Amino acid sequence: MADNVEVMIVEDDATVRAVVTDYLRGRGYQVTEFADGRTAQETLRTATPDVLVLDRMLPGVSGDELCRHVRSAAPQTSIIMLTALGTADERIDGLEHGADDYIAKPFVLRELQLRIEAMVRRSRRPHLFSAPFTVGPFRVHPAQRTIWLNSTEMTLTAREYELFLYLLQNPDRTLSRDDIMREVWGWSFGETSTVTVHVRRLREKIEPEPRFPRYLLTEWGRGYRFTVEGIA
């Protein structure tokens, strides 16, 4: 799994940065490391790592600002925030800036590796059905990993694409947050707030009025349901 996987670490704590870098390199990952957000941002103008592991509290350019920059410039790059800001509100806030996953310090190195593996595996896996298909106003091109709304290609992060693809493949079926976490993130456990935030972000891209969704509906106490026709 680690072959040809590029990971960028942006962490101002020299000890944490060295431990994570040595651990991942020892398992075959190609790792670049940076101690501040500004230098990392300059490098990201030409570099496109598979996974960005990012502290939120950085000198120069903050992790939140860097996350937003990457989301705009390279939406397919997977982002894991690795930070001491670990409350539920801080986690949700970090995800709102565009992170795909969030790990609070102190953390277990093996867990970080497994989350990186899950992200790369999901983004690189071949789809069983490569032929384009249409669901309502949405046209999916699995081979290109693109989804079109009418005649416009949508700008989706890797995780947003996987989430929307899963919903489109299961129309009119209620999917629990645990179902989504397992199928989209590759985890059988985890903070379901990650799913909640990604659903909110996806609604902002597919709904005419995200506060009153027509397509991606909440089934209270059960999960989410994508309805093909939309509700009036």
Stockholm file with secondary structure:
# STOCKHOLM 1.0

chainA/1-232         MADNVEVMIVEDDATVRAVVTDYLRGRGYQVTEFADGRTAQETLRTATPDVLVLDRMLPGVSGDELCRHVRSAAPQTSIIMLTALGTADERIDGLEHGADDYIAKPFVLRELQLRIEAMVRRSRRPHLFSAPFTVGPFRVHPAQRTIWLNSTEMTLTAREYELFLYLLQNPDRTLSRDDIMREVWGWSFGETSTVTVHVRRLREKIEPEPRFPRYLLTEWGRGYRFTVEGIA
#=GR chainA/1-232 SS CCTTCEEEEECSCHHHHHHHHHHHHTTTCEEEEESSHHHHHHHTTTCCCSEEEECSSCSSSCHHHHHHHHHHHCTTSEEEEEESCCSHHHHHHHHHTTCSEEEESSCCHHHHHHHHHHHHHHHHCCCSCCSCEEETTEEEEGGGTEEEETTEECCCCHHHHHHHHHHHTSTTCEECHHHHIIIIICCSSSCTHHHHHHHHHHHHHHCSSTTSCSSEEEETTTEEEECSSCCC
#=GC SS_cons         CCTTCEEEEECSCHHHHHHHHHHHHTTTCEEEEESSHHHHHHHTTTCCCSEEEECSSCSSSCHHHHHHHHHHHCTTSEEEEEESCCSHHHHHHHHHTTCSEEEESSCCHHHHHHHHHHHHHHHHCCCSCCSCEEETTEEEEGGGTEEEETTEECCCCHHHHHHHHHHHTSTTCEECHHHHIIIIICCSSSCTHHHHHHHHHHHHHHCSSTTSCSSEEEETTTEEEECSSCCC
//
